[in-house]
Amino acid sequence: MQPQRQQSPNRFIVGVTGASGADFALRLIWQLCKIEGESELIVSPNFFKVLASEAGVTDSRAENLVELSKQRFGDRETVHKFNYCDYRDIGARAASGSQWYKAMVIVPCSMKTLAAVATGLSQNLIERAADVSLKERRTLIVCPRESPLGIIHLRNMLALSEAGAVVMPLMPGYYHKPTTITDLYDFMVDRIMQHMEIDKRVIHPWQG
Ligand SMILES: Cc1cc2nc3c(=O)[nH]c(=O)nc-3n(C[C@H](O)[C@H](O)[C@H](O)COP(=O)(O)O)c2cc1C
């Protein structure tokens, strides 16, 4: 077992891009606040365009996202360490295979970022870190959002799944009887955290 693994089992990369569903990212960040560990947080500038249109938020500083998640979902103690990374900094440590991370998640994942990762373009830190995750055989979870899906989107998802990524579209289930939109966010966040191998459930698993 790698020594880093013992020191910091919950070490993640969280990429956030400009697809609809900004609150899915904020809810994941909010849920991570209570988890011991650390995450590199990489945010596309296009995310802030979506956030402005969906939530009227005009602050576009990535370092304010944790606070913003608390404004939207409630104040809470934060034990998780978030390291803010410049989306353009392709030389950041998240870009290196020599670092150890338990998993990377891209939520929401635009069709543009999906295409870039599926074809190995690596033009920004999110795309590069995802490319590295695949080559290092780390868990990569991509949460695309688009409807309807075109054949190019579907081919790119298939390519990513074949390359070992977990393709988890933002398509919540309804069997937990959601009564608020936050219940729908939590459904997806719970599934994402399960694939991040976080030992904390947000939604009760289906009992049959
Ligand atoms: C309000 C708004 C909503 C958008 N929704 C989506 C979406 O649901 N899915 C998608 O693939 N792209 C969506 N886009 C387009 C992406 O933001 C665009 O393709 C961008 O280049 C993505 O870049 P990024 O992946 O680096 O953030 C949306 C853009 C805006 C402004």
The ligand as an SDF file (V2000), in Angstrom:
LIG
                    3D

 31 33  0  0  0  0  0  0  0  0999 V2000
  -26.7200   28.8510  -18.7360 C   0  0  0  0  0  0  0  0  0  0  0  0
  -25.9260   27.8040  -19.4500 C   0  0  0  0  0  0  0  0  0  0  0  0
  -26.3060   26.4930  -19.3470 C   0  0  0  0  0  0  0  0  0  0  0  0
  -25.5820   25.4900  -19.9890 C   0  0  0  0  0  0  0  0  0  0  0  0
  -25.9790   24.1930  -19.8400 N   0  0  0  0  0  0  0  0  0  0  0  0
  -25.2430   23.2010  -20.4080 C   0  0  0  0  0  0  0  0  0  0  0  0
  -25.6010   21.8380  -20.1830 C   0  0  0  0  0  0  0  0  0  0  0  0
  -26.5560   21.5100  -19.4870 O   0  0  0  0  0  0  0  0  0  0  0  0
  -24.8150   20.8950  -20.7330 N   0  0  0  0  0  0  0  0  0  0  0  0
  -23.7130   21.1950  -21.5000 C   0  0  0  0  0  0  0  0  0  0  0  0
  -23.0500   20.2770  -21.9580 O   0  0  0  0  0  0  0  0  0  0  0  0
  -23.3590   22.4920  -21.7310 N   0  0  0  0  0  0  0  0  0  0  0  0
  -24.0900   23.4990  -21.2060 C   0  0  0  0  0  0  0  0  0  0  0  0
  -23.7200   24.8080  -21.4020 N   0  0  0  0  0  0  0  0  0  0  0  0
  -22.6250   25.1110  -22.3300 C   0  0  0  0  0  0  0  0  0  0  0  0
  -21.2320   24.9980  -21.6940 C   0  0  0  0  0  0  0  0  0  0  0  0
  -21.1110   25.9230  -20.6370 O   0  0  0  0  0  0  0  0  0  0  0  0
  -20.1590   25.2730  -22.7750 C   0  0  0  0  0  0  0  0  0  0  0  0
  -20.1370   24.1990  -23.7150 O   0  0  0  0  0  0  0  0  0  0  0  0
  -18.7790   25.4960  -22.2260 C   0  0  0  0  0  0  0  0  0  0  0  0
  -17.8720   25.5930  -23.2930 O   0  0  0  0  0  0  0  0  0  0  0  0
  -18.3430   24.3800  -21.2930 C   0  0  0  0  0  0  0  0  0  0  0  0
  -16.9950   24.6090  -20.9150 O   0  0  0  0  0  0  0  0  0  0  0  0
  -16.3820   23.9000  -19.6180 P   0  0  0  0  0  0  0  0  0  0  0  0
  -16.7030   22.4500  -19.7370 O   0  0  0  0  0  0  0  0  0  0  0  0
  -14.9060   24.1600  -19.7210 O   0  0  0  0  0  0  0  0  0  0  0  0
  -16.9920   24.5350  -18.4410 O   0  0  0  0  0  0  0  0  0  0  0  0
  -24.4450   25.8270  -20.7760 C   0  0  0  0  0  0  0  0  0  0  0  0
  -24.0560   27.1670  -20.8500 C   0  0  0  0  0  0  0  0  0  0  0  0
  -24.7770   28.1420  -20.1990 C   0  0  0  0  0  0  0  0  0  0  0  0
  -24.3190   29.5800  -20.2990 C   0  0  0  0  0  0  0  0  0  0  0  0
  1  2  1  0
  2  3  1  0
  2 30  2  0
  3  4  2  0
  4  5  1  0
  4 28  1  0
  5  6  2  0
  6  7  1  0
  6 13  1  0
  7  8  2  0
  7  9  1  0
  9 10  1  0
 10 11  2  0
 10 12  1  0
 12 13  2  0
 13 14  1  0
 14 15  1  0
 14 28  1  0
 15 16  1  0
 16 17  1  0
 16 18  1  0
 18 19  1  0
 18 20  1  0
 20 21  1  0
 20 22  1  0
 22 23  1  0
 23 24  1  0
 24 25  2  0
 24 26  1  0
 24 27  1  0
 28 29  2  0
 29 30  1  0
 30 31  1  0
M  END
$$$$
